[in-house]
Amino acid sequence: MTWNSFPRQTYGREVAIAIPAIYRSTVGKKAVMAVTGGILVLYLVAHMVGNLKIFLGAEEFNHYAHWLRTMGEPAVPRRTVLTLIEVVLTVSVVLHMWSAISLGKRAAHARPVKYQSKKKSHAQGYAVHTMRYGGVIIAFYVVWHLLDLTFFVVNPKGSEATPYERMVADFDASRWYVTVWYVAALLLVGLHLRHGIWSAFQTLGLRTPRSERALRGLANTVAGLVTLGFVSVPLSITFGWVS
């Protein structure tokens, strides 16, 4: 039997079988979203802490940037650990987005008729739109961020400058529009983070009547601190507090 004559239905069934049954279930997809989301939250916290080193001066910030690329030396070659982290993050992002899209499609098929209750519809609509459209904008932000401060394609100083010089040049007052773009994207990251952390608590079965208030507070606190930490860097540079 040739490839063209291979029944499409059979091929689709074979692909479905190849995917673990647990992931094909709604619970499995939600669990994958929760776990990958947790990985991404930990990365955001670590990245934020690293960014805040810019307030300690150029030497400290440049040392941190150098350390990221030399983690594990001399046991492993330069940039090995950082590359592994990037691979894990990439896989996490892909699985997170794929799970979100799959769950969205499944929910749409399961509920073809819109809710009659306006209150419920508005609440769900807010969450869905925040996560959906916020996720798209965040994806564009990540691409820009990589082109800017990782590959130096759109950075004014380019690859020859130090990490500190690139960061300061990027958010110079003359480039206020870049700061506005970053801050707007980071605020969406915060909203996405708050809703995502709360959803993860629910998915992992941690929400109970007694713990709900505390978990909501934790989600709000983590999202708020991460957002504030990230936003403080571009704003401080633009307003001349860091130069």
HELIX and SHEET records of a PDB file:
HELIX    1   1 ARG A    8  ALA A   18  1                                  11    
HELIX    2   2 ALA A   21  ARG A   24  1                                   4    
HELIX    3   3 THR A   26  ASN A   51  1                                  26    
HELIX    4   4 LEU A   52  LEU A   56  5                                   5    
HELIX    5   5 ALA A   58  THR A   70  1                                  13    
HELIX    6   6 THR A   80  ALA A  110  1                                  31    
HELIX    7   7 LYS A  118  LEU A  149  1                                  32    
HELIX    8   8 PRO A  163  ASP A  170  1                                   8    
HELIX    9   9 ALA A  173  ARG A  175  5                                   3    
HELIX   10  10 TRP A  176  THR A  203  1                                  28    
HELIX   11  11 GLU A  212  THR A  238  1                                  27    
END                                                                             
